[in-house]
Amino acid sequence: MNEQLLQVARRIRDELGDMARVLDRAQEGWRRAQMSSDDLYLDGVALNLHGFYAGLEL
């Protein structure tokens, strides 16, 4: 496999890890929003979901 393909594969692997962390944060924010009814947690969820979809576009 040539070096360019290896670089692309590494970038995809890194992005998948980042996206998993973003989803975990969104899920935790959602859980906390339901427990506390604090809209600030929902803001965090929205921001993390935005980051997730932005990661899909790369």
N, C-alpha and C positions, 0 to 999 in steps of 0.2 A: 504494500500500500504506500502511496507516495506521501510526502511530508504534508502537503496541503490537506489531504483527506484526514490525516491524523490530527491536524490542528482543528479541523471542523468537528471531528468526533470528540475531541477534548472540550471544545467550546459547548457543544450540545450537552455533554455530560455535566459540565459545570452549571449550565443554565437549568438543567433538570433539578439539580440539587438546590439551587437558589429558589426555583419555583415551588419545590416541596416545602421549603422553610416559610415562604410567603403564605402558602395555603395553611400551614400549621398555625401561623400567627393570626390569620383571618378566622380560623375555627376557634381559636382561644378567645379572640375578641368577641366573637358571636356568643360564645358561652358566657363570658363575663357580662355582656350587654343584657342577656336574658336574666341573669341573676340579679343585676343591680339596676336595671332600667336606666342606665346612664348612656345618654346619646353620644358621649365622647367615645365610647367603645365602638359604636356603630361607625363613627368617622374613621376610626382605625381599620375597621373591617373593610370599608369602602376603599380606603387608600391601598390596603393590601390586595384587594381584588383587582384594582386598577393596575398595580404592579404585576400581578399574575398575567393579566391579559396583555400588558405591554411586553412581557417576556415571551409570550407566544408569538408576537409579531416579529421578533428578531429573527 
